[in-house]
């Protein structure tokens, strides 16, 4: 671990492959981490948790309460010390970095980026390129390359050639002296501050491989109400007009693009955190966009989302009431993920590499001006145009550009007949869920973890994590049935009757026919005389073909084929 590099601790639990189901249950219970299979050990699987927030909020409290059997307490305590040092940004100071190095050596760990299997490469890094030269001794063809290699090993006895025999090194065991040299090549190299600064600039800004590359965006031409579906979070948001949807969503997407641009195109917001001092304008506009998206009072989204919910309830039908409550639940989850994005990106602890924070900056004028314009629209546009779009008896669309049938006109009921409780219920749920999420995340994280690992919490989490078990039911009872029917039809039709009638049957029939015709060539003069006699009979009877009995001809042909087959078997 060095200044300018990412300090990313990992918590790992390794078990035999027969316990893979247990590992998957642990992943589902914690809601974090991944299962990997080390290439050097085929029979074992490992749970790896690398996100600093997951380590602090889930892993450490969990294993403090339920310690692992056989785990070394001292190693676990050292690991916790390192995690808290990184969480408190202690790794950005020389003292904290020294403490992390001491912990790393004590736990026999190393930074993944410095791992290398090349002895020559590590020796060059340690001693410098000036101490090494490349000399081409001789050119040769590939078939004698190993022979030439062995010749020069015996002739020059090079110091850095660890093997005394050319060709593959498999099965070779190094001597103690060689092992000592290999260990020494890994140690002792420390980069200067200038070199570290160059490393930090190497992957930032325009030097990043993804800098300036376009990203695809969705486009559409909806009319009247706009339904926005988030496929990743399975949430839906409804807007009364295209302009209001554009003002909220475009601002949110542009703000997300500004954040991605500022952190060297990193799109994993779990590796953000603490960006508010670096991106004050982006934080402000994304806060405005989120408030409009969750229908905060008097923002643009408030005049569209709440009116749609009231209109659904104002129909006073069972279907309208069901739609009202389902849409209200969707609005609650919209609030939840909006608060989560704001917290993890701007307000939470820093979880990204140091280079991202060193290079974080606001966008240029071309990026900032659209954000400011959309932020103003998200604040004032709904209030200014509410009478135009949703006002009672508004004559703005009197030319019937947007026609509403009189049977579907429910504005009077919506304005006066809907109880105030149901008008304020979406706002109440939105604010309550926001406050509850902040309290649980900031002040009661252990209570949240305990509930998650309880029987009820585990059942609720599993139900939503498995997407209501719809995919399991579909894959088990629908997909398998269709695949089985497809396999049966393929065997019976594609590879059965079609093949017999088509290519396979035609080829088989032609081969059989040619074999039978070939058997007619017996090499006997009497047989050929019989063939000539039959042809003469056909030639004579040809004028009388209309009245001729074909059964006699068929009988003669069958007899000839039978005779030829018997003759062939007898000859064999």
Buried (B, 14 or more C-beta within 10 A) or exposed (E): BBBBBBBBBBBEBBBEEEBBEBBEEBBEBBEBBEBEEEEEEEEBBBBEBBBBBBBBBBBBBBBEEEEEEEEEEEBBEBBBBBBBBBBEBBBBEEEBBEBBBEBBEEBEBEBEEEEEEEBEEBBBBBEEEEEEEEEEEEEEEEEEEEEBBBBBBEEEEEEEBBEEEBEEEEEEEEEEEEEEBBEEBBEEEEBEEEEBBEBBEEBBEEEBEEEEEEEEEEEEEEEEBBEBEEEEEEBBBBBBBBBBBBBBBBBBBBBBBBBBBBBBBBEEBBBBBBBBEBBEBBBBBBBBBBBBBBBBEEBBBBBBBBBBBBBBBBBEEEEBBEBBBEBBBBBBBBBBBBBBBBBBBBBBBBBBBBBBBBBBEBBEEEBBEBBEBBBBBBBBBBEEBBBEBBEEEEEEEEEEEEEEEEEEEBBEBBBEEBEEEBBEBBBEBBBEBBEEBEEBBEEEBEEBBBBBBEEEBBEEBEEEEEEEEEEEEEEEEEEEEEEEEEEEEEEEEEEBEEBEEEEEEEEEEEEEEEEBEEBBEBEEEEBEEBEEEBEEEEEEEEEEEEEEEEEEBEEBEEEBBEBBBEBBEEEE
